[in-house]
Amino acid sequence: MSKRFLVLLGLVLIVAGGVAFAAAGSGPEALSPRPPATPVKLIFIHHSTGEGWLSDSGGRLGVTLKNNNYFVSDTNYGWGPDGIGDNTDTGHWWTWFRGSSRTTYLNALYDESGINCEYTRLANDPGGENAIIMFKSCFPNSHIGGKPTDPAKTGSNPLRGQDCSSSYMKVANVKGIYNDLLVYFKTRQDKLFILIAPPPLIKGGTDSAHAANARAVHTWLVKDWLKNYKYKNVKVFDFFNVLTSNGGNRNKNDVGKSTGNHHRYRNGAIQHIQTVANNYSSYGADEWDSHPTAAGGKKASTEFVSLLNVWYNAWKASLKGR
């Protein structure tokens, strides 16, 4: 294989109906989608969409993680000190990871080994703290004001600690919150933090401008958020993009298809691709409900877990010799 061909793999590929980004990852190391050899503790901060995704009768994320040797725990409504589990909107991540009580919240999070909704997991707790921290806001956080190209807010951010109904829920502030989190994440390179981008809303739950802003923010997260972050312990999964194309209807997915909207490990590379021009959910439970169907959840599980394996292996390799 020529050097020229390898370089081209990292470039933007123009495909019918959209743009595909194929990247072999930063650094010269090969990507490894192999599951961990021994059980790894993972905790997922979520609410109702996360429940559906984890569920054995829904998206089957719990089973899929189990089959890849991850011991899964989760938080939900009412969980933790001060009921912090109630607060999972974008602005709330400041409270979790940068606020004055973060040590209290995060110590509880790292030590949590319980199940707070229904899913299958490995039978035996391997012990110790959670090594992987997944966190996700729900679909109302994909209703974002401002303009798609607005740069990240620097300095004091009015969205800090606010819920998704805040008038400050705008592109610049959302980007600024995510940048704020990196200040903490770089101090905990012993943990792998994985942001699950908020899922899309159905067409009846938002409008074209706000949905386009959400698309812009989540594409920024994948392409630009970590450009200057030199560590391997932070990753983002574009749950939004994955749920914006289906196989013909809300109950049929397009997992494994060469076209569609995907974020996955494919043919030795990490692929983030959009060939369907759509910023609304393709898997809404019905015309009024943005919760994804089981078909959408299963697509996301398949695409996410192969990426998780790649990211976990790269992170563990980065810790050697430290």
Buried (B, 14 or more C-beta within 10 A) or exposed (E): EEEEEEEEBBEEEEEEEBEBBBBBBEEEEEBBBEBBEEBBBBBBBBBEBBBBBBBEEBBBBBBBBBEBBBBBBBBBBEBBEEEBBBBBBBBBBBBBBBBEEBEBBBEBBBEBBEBBBEBBBBEEEEEEBBBBBBBBBBBBBBBBBBEBEBEBBEEEBBBBBBBBEBEBBBBBBBBBBBBBBBEBBEEBBEBBBBBBBBBBBBBEBBEEEBBBBBBBBBBBBBBEBBEEBEEBBBBBBBBBBBBBBBBEEBEBBBBEEEBBBBBBBBEEBBBBBBBBEBBBBBBBBEEEBBBBBBBBBBBBBBBBBBBBBBBBBBBBEBEEEE
